[in-house]
């Protein structure tokens, strides 16, 4: 879908999905919180203003959902590192790595091109068998930030405004239980 959106002239996208993490006790609350912070009352207008005012922002994630990779690598570290290396990052650059939990965010085209240029196909992914971690899909969720790093743009959260950029890192993520 992403190449088509870019071919049609879209420079900024909102990545959302159903977020059906049925193995988690708080999946409905998690989804609602993500949707509200990305598409609630003034969220869309705020995101547009932020992107217009701050050309250095590549990904705008929902506040409270930006996590340190070191806490939440899970079984994904090898694949995240492999994808990051293929995009041109060195493993040492991943030490202060953060990602958007839930994998819903606004993003500029330039922030996603390094990942898109990997040319991943459906054949690169395991069949869906309700895996909880350790698949290419789980690694890809975390590799969006690698793409952002390669692009030279920065990560911000939805508490940002046109006047001030914010990127709060959540160390006690209540939705991962």
PyMOL commands that set and color helices and strands:
alter all, ss='L'
color gray80, all
select helices_A, chain A and resi 2-7+27-39+43-53+69-72+74-86+91-94+109-116+122-124+136-151
alter helices_A, ss='H'
color red, helices_A
select strands_A, chain A and resi 12-15+57-61+66-68+98-100+105-108+154-157
alter strands_A, ss='S'
color yellow, strands_A
deselect
rebuild
show_as cartoon
